[in-house]
Amino acid sequence: MATSIGNGKSVNPVLRISQLDALELNKALEQLVWSQFTNCFHGFKPGVLAHFEPEVKAFLCLILWKFTIYSKNATVGQAILNIQYKNNLSQTEKYQPLSKHQKLWYLIFTVGGRWLEERCYDLFSNRQQQSFRKIKSFIGFGSGLLKLCGLLNFLIFLRKGTFATLTERILGIRSVFSKPQSVRQVGFEYMNRELLWHGFAEFLIYLLPLINVQKLKLKISSWCSPISGLSSSENTLAAYCRECSLCGEWPTMPHTIGCPHVFCYYCIKSNFIFDMYFTCPKCGSEVHDLQPLEYKIEMTELRV
């Protein structure tokens, strides 16, 4: 709930999830800026930025800090979520912006600390002297200790809901809503419709693989055009030799399945392999035996 002290600006505590979302948005923005910057060097020699990558990243973060924390007391992610930093070290409860010292120390802890962590490996990796090894081990120990403190701070943040990062706790800066949050209206009708549709979609995904669509299609087609009382004479067979009963084209390597209808070899073979209970789509006869057409019917005679 929002609390207003005197005539000062109201201070609204921020939910934990909103603070974490702001941190993720900040990381996404930094990655987007870096990817756009590296795209400018695609035409250059590969690895041209490799030797100066930590410095370039620090410079880009410095520009972001200038137009976010220094100018508006809020990062880009916080501005999107209607959040800003408050000077929690002030004695009054009403909103107080960050001091210049807090902004500068925020720059040193975030940008400078990241640059030092990325650059120290290159500075001391190839040094074989004992003094450089001690410095490298000391920096590694300090980095591990800071990560442990960051983990403890995160656990405290989950318990109390303030100071999502160790830098915020050290500098005494707190996330608050810049404007009072309106009551969130939940549309239960829309939610019920979405739940119903998703449940129906999951049911179809489970049911459709169990349905033999090919067999069902052939069964329906046999119902729509039933044929009965067919003779087995050569003239009747010649009439059905004009087209394949499956693909509708002139039969290639014509075969029969025990009924007067004729099929392409590959059409009937593929369907029979797919469904061992395959039936003729014209008359509904089951496949008894796949035999090549034995009648000597000339193609010119069938076209007449």
Sequence and secondary structure as in RCSB ss.txt:
>XXXX:A:sequence
MATSIGNGKSVNPVLRISQLDALELNKALEQLVWSQFTNCFHGFKPGVLAHFEPEVKAFLCLILWKFTIYSKNAT
VGQAILNIQYKNNLSQTEKYQPLSKHQKLWYLIFTVGGRWLEERCYDLFSNRQQQSFRKIKSFIGFGSGLLKLCG
LLNFLIFLRKGTFATLTERILGIRSVFSKPQSVRQVGFEYMNRELLWHGFAEFLIYLLPLINVQKLKLKISSWCS
PISGLSSSENTLAAYCRECSLCGEWPTMPHTIGCPHVFCYYCIKSNFIFDMYFTCPKCGSEVHDLQPLEYKIEMT
ELRV
>XXXX:A:secstr
  B  TTS  BEE  HHHHHHHHHHHHHHHHHHHHHHHHTTTTS TTTTGGGHHHHHHHHHHHHHHHTHHHHSS 
HHHHHTTEEEEETTSSSSS     HHHHHHHHIIIIIHHHHHHHHHHHHSS  SHHHHHHHHHHHHHHHHHHHHH
HHHHHHHHHH   SSHHHHHHTEEEEESS        HHHHHHHHHHHHHHHHHHHHGGGS HHHHHHHHHHHHS
   S   SHHHHHHHTTS TTT S  SS EESSSS  B HHHHHHHHHH TT B TTT  B    EE  S   HH
HHH 
